Amino acid sequence: MSNLPATQTQNSSTSSELIQLVSFKLDSEEYGIEVLKVREIIRMIPITHMPNTPLYVEGIINLRGKIIPVVSMRKKFGLMEHDNSSQTRIVVMDISGELMGFVVDSVSEVIRISGSEIQPPPNVVSGGIDQECITGVINQSDRLLVLLDLERLFSHEEKALLIGG
């Protein structure tokens, strides 16, 4: 991807580089995404539901005058739905140059890891998550963190529908 900032390109090419990730939870599992893709993390706000959208699309929000599509990560990953809690957040990210919101159960922390800590993803991935969006797994003492590339979570058709790409 030639439109990546220089720091991202350097991070992926050198395993000793420090990488910053935002970790979030869905059910009891923990996931990580590149901090450079995250624009902001907001508390749940009213979401306007849109007709004739995929089941995983919660709807749209108005964030300071900009209309942003919102995706339920639980629905996209095929997890059971549950009521939002005080910890539920919308992670607003830059996906293909457009803003998109992702509803997660909670945001844990920003962590720094060495690129050498990232292990390749397993060959068999259960839970219905497409293999392409999993870029690695981080094994830290008492927890496993699944590293996601949300750019690769959607097909070209889904991106066109969600962000007009």
N, CA, C and O of each residue as an XYZ file, in Angstrom:
660
protein
N       0.858     -1.189      0.000
C       0.000      0.000      0.000
C       0.889      1.233      0.000
O       1.552      1.524      0.996
N       0.905      1.923     -1.060
C       1.810      3.057     -1.196
C       1.333      4.291     -0.455
O       2.108      5.230     -0.277
N       0.067      4.320     -0.013
C      -0.438      5.508      0.670
C      -0.234      5.447      2.177
O      -0.770      6.292      2.894
N       0.534      4.463      2.689
C       0.804      4.393      4.112
C       1.842      5.435      4.500
O       2.782      5.692      3.747
N       1.672      6.034      5.673
C       2.699      6.961      6.140
C       4.020      6.228      6.318
O       4.036      5.014      6.518
N       5.114      6.950      6.248
C       6.441      6.361      6.320
C       6.635      5.548      7.594
O       7.303      4.514      7.564
N       6.056      6.001      8.733
C       6.251      5.277      9.993
C       5.632      3.898      9.932
O       6.190      2.958     10.498
N       4.493      3.740      9.264
C       3.872      2.432      9.160
C       4.709      1.516      8.283
O       4.872      0.335      8.591
N       5.229      2.042      7.215
C       6.049      1.242      6.320
C       7.293      0.766      7.060
O       7.689     -0.391      6.915
N       7.912      1.635      7.846
C       9.095      1.251      8.601
C       8.748      0.186      9.631
O       9.503     -0.771      9.804
N       7.607      0.336     10.326
C       7.224     -0.631     11.348
C       7.074     -2.028     10.782
O       7.499     -3.000     11.407
N       6.475     -2.141      9.606
C       6.225     -3.464      9.061
C       7.486     -4.104      8.488
O       7.526     -5.320      8.303
N       8.502     -3.320      8.207
C       9.700     -3.887      7.594
C      10.774     -4.233      8.612
O      11.682     -4.999      8.290
N      10.712     -3.708      9.810
C      11.740     -3.964     10.809
C      11.103     -4.544     12.056
O      10.292     -3.886     12.706
N      11.468     -5.780     12.394
C      10.814     -6.446     13.513
C      11.226     -5.888     14.868
O      10.562     -6.173     15.865
N      12.303     -5.100     14.941
C      12.713     -4.544     16.221
C      12.056     -3.200     16.508
O      12.217     -2.655     17.601
N      11.325     -2.664     15.549
C      10.631     -1.391     15.744
C       9.545     -1.540     16.807
O       8.927     -2.598     16.927
N       9.317     -0.482     17.572
C       8.210     -0.478     18.520
C       6.933     -0.123     17.781
O       6.906      0.810     16.978
N       5.879     -0.870     18.057
C       4.587     -0.659     17.422
C       3.581     -0.341     18.511
O       3.548     -1.008     19.546
N       2.751      0.684     18.282
C       1.715      1.032     19.241
C       0.382      0.499     18.755
O       0.009      0.670     17.595
N      -0.334     -0.155     19.672
C      -1.628     -0.733     19.360
C      -2.667     -0.266     20.359
O      -2.360     -0.039     21.530
N      -3.905     -0.123     19.889
C      -5.037      0.088     20.772
C      -5.661     -1.284     20.961
O      -5.992     -1.957     19.985
N      -5.824     -1.705     22.211
C      -6.439     -3.006     22.447
C      -7.890     -2.803     22.868
O      -8.219     -1.871     23.603
N      -8.755     -3.707     22.379
C     -10.171     -3.647     22.730
C     -10.694     -5.058     22.927
O     -10.081     -6.036     22.500
N     -11.848     -5.136     23.589
C     -12.425     -6.446     23.889
C     -13.751     -6.639     23.180
O     -14.541     -5.708     23.017
N     -13.969     -7.882     22.764
C     -15.251     -8.386     22.285
C     -15.441     -9.702     23.021
O     -14.613    -10.604     22.899
N     -16.518     -9.823     23.783
C     -16.690    -10.969     24.668
C     -15.466    -11.035     25.566
O     -15.085    -10.026     26.159
N     -14.846    -12.195     25.677
C     -13.669    -12.320     26.549
C     -12.369    -12.261     25.759
O     -11.290    -12.439     26.324
N     -12.465    -12.011     24.447
C     -11.279    -11.975     23.602
C     -10.756    -10.550     23.466
O     -11.516     -9.583     23.514
N      -9.439    -10.446     23.294
C      -8.809     -9.130     23.165
C      -8.170     -9.007     21.786
O      -7.527     -9.936     21.298
N      -8.357     -7.858     21.179
C      -7.855     -7.586     19.831
C      -7.021     -6.319     19.863
O      -7.163     -5.489     20.761
N      -6.147     -6.181     18.874
C      -5.320     -4.986     18.768
C      -5.380     -4.420     17.360
O      -5.429     -5.161     16.378
N      -5.374     -3.094     17.277
C      -5.346     -2.392     15.992
C      -4.296     -1.293     16.073
O      -4.020     -0.757     17.146
N      -3.717     -0.966     14.929
C      -2.673      0.066     14.895
C      -3.209      1.400     15.387
O      -4.262      1.859     14.946
N      -2.486      2.010     16.292
C      -2.922      3.277     16.862
C      -2.973      4.381     15.803
O      -3.756      5.322     15.930
N      -2.144      4.273     14.758
C      -2.120      5.309     13.729
C      -3.410      5.369     12.914
O      -3.709      6.396     12.305
N      -4.175      4.278     12.899
C      -5.442      4.244     12.170
C      -6.595      4.835     12.982
O      -7.612      5.242     12.420
N      -6.431      4.881     14.302
C      -7.501      5.339     15.188
C      -7.516      6.861     15.230
O      -6.506      7.496     15.529
N      -8.672      7.433     14.926
C      -8.819      8.892     14.983
C      -9.305      9.342     16.351
O      -8.831     10.342     16.890
N     -10.260      8.594     16.911
C     -10.717      8.880     18.262
C     -11.554      7.725     18.784
O     -12.000      6.859     18.032
N     -11.752      7.738     20.088
C     -12.576      6.731     20.757
C     -13.639      7.502     21.521
O     -13.325      8.353     22.353
N     -14.910      7.197     21.232
C     -16.001      7.943     21.853
C     -16.952      6.995     22.579
O     -17.036      5.808     22.265
N     -17.661      7.551     23.552
C     -18.710      6.793     24.228
C     -19.851      6.586     23.244
O     -19.953      7.291     22.240
N     -20.696      5.626     23.534
C     -21.845      5.367     22.673
C     -22.725      6.615     22.595
O     -22.997      7.259     23.608
N     -23.156      6.940     21.404
C     -24.099      8.026     21.159
C     -25.238      7.434     20.324
O     -25.099      6.339     19.780
N     -26.346      8.141     20.223
C     -27.445      7.591     19.416
C     -27.006      7.323     17.974
O     -26.352      8.151     17.339
N     -27.386      6.143     17.478
C     -27.060      5.726     16.118
C     -28.341      5.714     15.309
O     -29.334      5.117     15.726
N     -28.330      6.366     14.159
C     -29.485      6.375     13.261
C     -29.407      5.135     12.382
O     -28.469      4.970     11.602
N     -30.406      4.264     12.518
C     -30.418      3.024     11.748
C     -30.811      3.320     10.311
O     -31.653      4.177     10.045
N     -30.189      2.601      9.394
C     -30.425      2.793      7.968
C     -31.058      1.530      7.389
O     -30.627      0.422      7.705
N     -32.079      1.689      6.543
C     -32.703      0.512      5.940
C     -31.819     -0.105      4.862
O     -30.968      0.563      4.275
N     -32.036     -1.383      4.617
C     -31.378     -2.115      3.526
C     -29.850     -2.080      3.592
O     -29.179     -1.942      2.569
N     -29.312     -2.207      4.796
C     -27.865     -2.289      4.976
C     -27.540     -3.686      5.509
O     -28.421     -4.358      6.044
N     -26.303     -4.126      5.372
C     -25.931     -5.436      5.930
C     -26.225     -5.487      7.437
O     -26.241     -4.455      8.107
N     -26.452     -6.678      7.951
C     -26.819     -6.847      9.357
C     -25.788     -6.275     10.319
O     -26.148     -5.807     11.400
N     -24.510     -6.304      9.945
C     -23.467     -5.820     10.847
C     -23.376     -4.289     10.887
O     -22.658     -3.742     11.725
N     -24.083     -3.597     10.005
C     -24.063     -2.128     10.015
C     -25.112     -1.634     11.008
O     -26.310     -1.860     10.834
N     -24.637     -0.958     12.047
C     -25.539     -0.427     13.059
C     -26.318      0.773     12.522
O     -27.481      0.970     12.873
N     -25.674      1.570     11.671
C     -26.287      2.775     11.126
C     -25.247      3.851     10.931
O     -24.100      3.573     10.581
N     -25.665      5.099     11.164
C     -24.750      6.233     10.990
C     -24.819      7.143     12.214
O     -25.816      7.166     12.934
N     -23.745      7.885     12.430
C     -23.723      8.903     13.479
C     -23.273     10.218     12.873
O     -22.633     10.251     11.822
N     -23.615     11.292     13.548
C     -23.158     12.623     13.188
C     -22.073     12.994     14.185
O     -22.355     13.254     15.355
N     -20.838     13.015     13.718
C     -19.716     13.354     14.585
C     -19.175     14.712     14.163
O     -18.416     14.829     13.201
N     -19.586     15.736     14.906
C     -19.179     17.116     14.624
C     -19.424     17.496     13.165
O     -18.560     18.080     12.510
N     -20.619     17.156     12.664
C     -21.013     17.554     11.323
C     -20.647     16.585     10.224
O     -21.034     16.784      9.072
N     -19.907     15.537     10.555
C     -19.528     14.532      9.549
C     -20.338     13.261      9.796
O     -20.409     12.763     10.920
N     -20.948     12.745      8.726
C     -21.741     11.522      8.819
C     -20.812     10.320      8.663
O     -20.082     10.210      7.678
N     -20.850      9.419      9.648
C     -19.934      8.287      9.697
C     -20.727      6.991      9.831
O     -21.582      6.886     10.711
N     -20.459      5.992      8.966
C     -21.102      4.690      9.147
C     -20.530      3.985     10.375
O     -19.353      4.137     10.703
N     -21.387      3.210     11.050
C     -20.970      2.513     12.264
C     -21.236      1.020     12.095
O     -22.337      0.609     11.729
N     -20.211      0.222     12.367
C     -20.270     -1.226     12.218
C     -20.190     -1.875     13.596
O     -19.375     -1.474     14.427
N     -21.023     -2.865     13.837
C     -20.945     -3.656     15.062
C     -19.901     -4.744     14.858
O     -20.068     -5.620     14.009
N     -18.830     -4.689     15.633
C     -17.795     -5.712     15.517
C     -18.334     -7.071     15.964
O     -17.922     -8.103     15.435
N     -19.250     -7.081     16.932
C     -19.855     -8.341     17.372
C     -20.584     -9.011     16.209
O     -20.405    -10.203     15.958
N     -21.402     -8.241     15.505
C     -22.160     -8.806     14.388
C     -21.220     -9.215     13.249
O     -21.402    -10.276     12.653
N     -20.225     -8.388     12.942
C     -19.299     -8.697     11.851
C     -18.532     -9.982     12.128
O     -18.236    -10.741     11.206
N     -18.208    -10.231     13.401
C     -17.469    -11.425     13.773
C     -18.375    -12.600     14.112
O     -17.887    -13.663     14.495
N     -19.691    -12.425     13.978
C     -20.623    -13.514     14.229
C     -20.797    -13.861     15.696
O     -21.124    -15.000     16.028
N     -20.584    -12.893     16.579
C     -20.748    -13.120     18.017
C     -22.176    -12.793     18.438
O     -22.881    -12.050     17.754
N     -22.596    -13.356     19.573
C     -23.933    -13.064     20.093
C     -24.014    -11.595     20.483
O     -23.056    -11.021     21.000
N     -25.170    -10.999     20.228
C     -25.384     -9.610     20.610
C     -25.678     -9.521     22.097
O     -26.182    -10.467     22.703
N     -25.359     -8.387     22.668
C     -25.799     -8.101     24.033
C     -25.947     -6.598     24.177
O     -25.467     -5.827     23.345
N     -26.616     -6.195     25.243
C     -26.861     -4.773     25.463
C     -25.549     -4.038     25.683
O     -24.594     -4.582     26.237
N     -25.527     -2.788     25.236
C     -24.354     -1.953     25.464
C     -24.224     -1.657     26.952
O     -25.222     -1.570     27.667
N     -22.993     -1.505     27.406
C     -22.732     -1.174     28.804
C     -22.073      0.199     28.878
O     -21.892      0.874     27.864
N     -21.723      0.591     30.078
C     -21.033      1.872     30.245
C     -19.630      1.821     29.652
O     -19.011      2.864     29.439
N     -19.124      0.622     29.384
C     -17.793      0.460     28.811
C     -17.799      0.411     27.283
O     -16.740      0.515     26.664
N     -18.979      0.253     26.660
C     -19.074      0.148     25.201
C     -18.574      1.436     24.557
O     -18.908      2.535     24.998
N     -17.770      1.284     23.512
C     -17.189      2.444     22.834
C     -17.342      2.315     21.321
O     -17.519      1.222     20.783
N     -17.269      3.456     20.658
C     -17.162      3.507     19.202
C     -15.742      3.957     18.894
O     -15.328      5.053     19.272
N     -14.999      3.091     18.200
C     -13.634      3.423     17.789
C     -13.746      3.986     16.373
O     -14.112      3.270     15.441
N     -13.430      5.266     16.217
C     -13.496      5.919     14.913
C     -12.135      5.771     14.259
O     -11.114      6.211     14.788
N     -12.150      5.127     13.074
C     -10.901      4.816     12.392
C     -10.900      5.323     10.969
O     -11.949      5.562     10.371
N      -9.703      5.480     10.441
C      -9.513      5.830      9.040
C      -9.407      4.528      8.259
O      -8.435      3.786      8.397
N     -10.428      4.257      7.428
C     -10.452      3.064      6.583
C     -10.489      3.533      5.133
O     -11.460      4.150      4.697
N      -9.443      3.241      4.403
C      -9.334      3.640      2.994
C      -9.565      5.145      2.807
O     -10.190      5.568      1.834
N      -9.060      5.939      3.739
C      -9.159      7.393      3.624
C     -10.484      7.979      4.089
O     -10.682      9.191      3.995
N     -11.389      7.154      4.586
C     -12.680      7.633      5.089
C     -12.846      7.217      6.544
O     -12.295      6.204      6.975
N     -13.612      8.008      7.303
C     -13.864      7.669      8.697
C     -14.982      6.645      8.803
O     -15.979      6.709      8.084
N     -14.791      5.690      9.725
C     -15.786      4.663      9.979
C     -15.727      4.341     11.467
O     -14.648      4.313     12.057
N     -16.889      4.099     12.072
C     -16.950      3.761     13.489
C     -17.125      2.268     13.690
O     -17.814      1.611     12.909
N     -16.510      1.728     14.728
C     -16.613      0.320     15.070
C     -17.033      0.207     16.529
O     -16.341      0.705     17.417
N     -18.169     -0.449     16.781
C     -18.656     -0.628     18.147
C     -17.942     -1.826     18.762
O     -17.980     -2.930     18.220
N     -17.283     -1.592     19.913
C     -16.582     -2.649     20.644
C     -17.084     -2.660     22.085
O     -17.629     -1.668     22.568
N     -16.895     -3.799     22.772
C     -17.376     -3.922     24.151
C     -16.656     -2.970     25.089
O     -17.276     -2.365     25.964
N     -15.355     -2.836     24.909
C     -14.579     -1.901     25.726
C     -13.223     -1.697     25.079
O     -12.742     -2.544     24.326
N     -12.616     -0.566     25.381
C     -11.243     -0.288     24.938
C     -10.367     -0.451     26.167
O     -10.622      0.156     27.207
N      -9.325     -1.279     26.042
C      -8.505     -1.625     27.193
C      -7.387     -0.621     27.438
O      -7.334      0.017     28.489
N      -6.479     -0.482     26.444
C      -5.296      0.341     26.649
C      -4.561      0.547     25.336
O      -4.868     -0.082     24.324
N      -3.588      1.438     25.377
C      -2.636      1.566     24.275
C      -1.385      0.846     24.739
O      -0.842      1.145     25.803
N      -0.927     -0.115     23.925
C       0.252     -0.873     24.309
C       1.356     -0.683     23.272
O       1.093     -0.432     22.096
N       2.579     -0.807     23.733
C       3.746     -0.753     22.854
C       4.376     -2.130     22.853
O       4.644     -2.707     23.907
N       4.608     -2.645     21.668
C       5.247     -3.946     21.548
C       6.350     -3.863     20.507
O       6.368     -2.961     19.669
N       7.254     -4.799     20.573
C       8.272     -4.912     19.546
C       7.679     -5.726     18.409
O       6.914     -6.661     18.648
N       8.021     -5.383     17.182
C       7.540     -6.126     16.032
C       7.903     -7.602     16.113
O       7.212     -8.442     15.538
N       8.981     -7.923     16.822
C       9.401     -9.325     16.949
C       8.459    -10.135     17.834
O       8.510    -11.365     17.815
N       7.595     -9.470     18.613
C       6.631    -10.174     19.471
C       5.427    -10.683     18.685
O       4.660    -11.504     19.189
N       5.255    -10.203     17.451
C       4.096    -10.593     16.655
C       4.386    -11.932     15.979
O       5.337    -12.067     15.209
N       3.545    -12.911     16.286
C       3.657    -14.225     15.669
C       2.684    -14.291     14.499
O       1.650    -13.622     14.526
N       2.991    -15.082     13.474
C       2.052    -15.186     12.350
C       0.732    -15.788     12.806
O       0.695    -16.555     13.768
N      -0.363    -15.440     12.112
C      -1.658    -15.983     12.512
C      -1.710    -17.490     12.262
O      -1.041    -17.999     11.363
N      -2.507    -18.195     13.060
C      -2.633    -19.640     12.844
C      -3.313    -19.930     11.509
O      -4.050    -19.095     10.986
N      -3.063    -21.111     10.965
C      -3.664    -21.494      9.689
C      -5.171    -21.651      9.775
O      -5.887    -21.338      8.823
N      -5.650    -22.130     10.900
C      -7.085    -22.334     11.066
C      -7.592    -21.295     12.047
O      -7.122    -21.217     13.182
N      -8.555    -20.497     11.604
C      -9.125    -19.467     12.461
C     -10.587    -19.793     12.666
O     -11.350    -19.891     11.705
N     -10.983    -19.964     13.927
C     -12.386    -20.270     14.209
C     -13.128    -18.989     14.540
O     -12.511    -17.938     14.709
N     -14.441    -19.069     14.633
C     -15.254    -17.925     15.015
C     -15.736    -17.102     13.851
O     -16.387    -16.079     14.065
N     -15.452    -17.494     12.634
C     -15.993    -16.795     11.475
C     -15.242    -15.548     11.069
O     -15.707    -14.824     10.188
N     -14.113    -15.268     11.665
C     -13.351    -14.075     11.305
C     -12.519    -14.407     10.074
O     -11.791    -15.399     10.069
N     -12.618    -13.602      9.047
C     -11.847    -13.853      7.837
C     -10.355    -13.812      8.152
O      -9.872    -12.901      8.825
N      -9.644    -14.802      7.658
C      -8.207    -14.930      7.888
C      -7.449    -13.683      7.427
O      -6.474    -13.284      8.064
N      -7.884    -13.067      6.331
C      -7.136    -11.950      5.759
C      -7.001    -10.761      6.702
O      -6.020    -10.024      6.608
N      -7.950    -10.550      7.603
C      -7.877     -9.376      8.468
C      -7.022     -9.606      9.703
O      -6.735     -8.662     10.439
N      -6.609    -10.852      9.942
C      -5.757    -11.152     11.092
C      -4.311    -11.113     10.620
O      -3.891    -11.911      9.782
N      -3.556    -10.164     11.179
C      -2.174    -10.010     10.741
C      -1.183    -10.679     11.671
O      -0.012    -10.820     11.320
N      -1.625    -11.096     12.849
C      -0.727    -11.764     13.775
C      -1.356    -11.965     15.129
O      -2.483    -11.541     15.387
N      -0.597    -12.626     15.995
C      -1.029    -12.885     17.367
C       0.127    -12.500     18.283
O       1.289    -12.791     17.999
N      -0.212    -11.844     19.381
C       0.794    -11.441     20.355
C       0.531    -12.231     21.630
O      -0.571    -12.184     22.178
N       1.528    -12.949     22.098
C       1.410    -13.774     23.292
C       2.166    -13.080     24.420
O       3.397    -13.090     24.454
N       1.415    -12.478     25.342
C       2.042    -11.778     26.458
C       1.616    -12.440     27.758
O       0.460    -12.323     28.162
N       2.510    -13.115     28.398
C       2.328    -13.835     29.663
C       0.935    -14.458     29.815
O       0.743    -15.620     29.456
N      -0.026    -13.714     30.334
C      -1.331    -14.294     30.633
C      -2.415    -13.935     29.620
O      -3.594    -14.171     29.882
N      -2.049    -13.376     28.477
C      -3.084    -13.028     27.501
C      -2.592    -13.187     26.069
O      -1.406    -13.058     25.766
N      -3.558    -13.472     25.207
C      -3.321    -13.497     23.766
C      -4.038    -12.304     23.168
O      -5.190    -12.033     23.506
N      -3.367    -11.596     22.286
C      -3.936    -10.434     21.624
C      -3.911    -10.706     20.126
O      -2.846    -10.932     19.551
N      -5.084    -10.686     19.490
C      -5.195    -10.932     18.059
C      -5.057     -9.584     17.355
O      -5.830     -8.662     17.615
N      -4.085     -9.474     16.476
C      -3.806     -8.226     15.773
C      -4.615     -8.183     14.482
O      -4.514     -9.083     13.648
N      -5.424     -7.127     14.320
C      -6.318     -6.999     13.174
C      -5.894     -5.870     12.257
O      -5.350     -4.859     12.703
N      -6.149     -6.053     10.967
C      -6.042     -4.984      9.982
C      -7.452     -4.763      9.461
O      -7.919     -5.504      8.596
N      -8.138     -3.742      9.982
C      -9.540     -3.528      9.640
C      -9.723     -3.066      8.202
O     -10.838     -3.102      7.683
N      -8.641     -2.631      7.545
C      -8.718     -2.312      6.116
C      -9.103     -3.562      5.325
O      -9.795     -3.483      4.309
N      -8.639     -4.721      5.814
C      -8.864     -5.973      5.103
C     -10.067     -6.749      5.637
O     -10.290     -7.895      5.247
N     -10.844     -6.129      6.529
C     -12.022     -6.779      7.093
C     -13.181     -6.818      6.113
O     -14.058     -7.677      6.208
N     -13.180     -5.883      5.170
C     -14.288     -5.753      4.231
C     -13.853     -6.049      2.803
O     -12.722     -5.756      2.414
N     -14.759     -6.632      2.028
C     -14.509     -6.835      0.601
C     -14.594     -5.486     -0.108
O     -15.036     -4.503      0.486
N     -14.179     -5.431     -1.358
C     -14.270     -4.187     -2.133
C     -15.724     -3.734     -2.238
O     -16.010     -2.539     -2.175
N     -16.643     -4.686     -2.398
C     -18.068     -4.352     -2.508
C     -18.588     -3.752     -1.206
O     -19.360     -2.794     -1.221
N     -18.153     -4.332     -0.059
C     -18.587     -3.806      1.232
C     -18.038     -2.398      1.456
O     -18.750     -1.523      1.948
N     -16.774     -2.182      1.096
C     -16.200     -0.834      1.242
C     -16.951      0.168      0.388
O     -17.215      1.286      0.832
N     -17.299     -0.215     -0.832
C     -18.052      0.677     -1.719
C     -19.397      1.032     -1.104
O     -19.838      2.178     -1.197
N     -20.048      0.066     -0.480
C     -21.340      0.298      0.151
C     -21.209      1.206      1.375
O     -22.010      2.120      1.568
N     -20.189      0.943      2.199
C     -20.043      1.658      3.462
C     -19.469      3.054      3.314
O     -19.941      3.992      3.957
N     -18.447      3.201      2.469
C     -17.748      4.489      2.405
C     -17.667      5.047      1.001
O     -16.958      6.024      0.756
N     -18.373      4.447      0.096
C     -18.383      4.964     -1.264
C     -17.104      4.726     -2.019
O     -16.842      5.386     -3.023
N     -16.265      3.747     -1.529
C     -14.986      3.452     -2.168
C     -15.206      2.670     -3.376
O     -14.249      2.316     -4.065
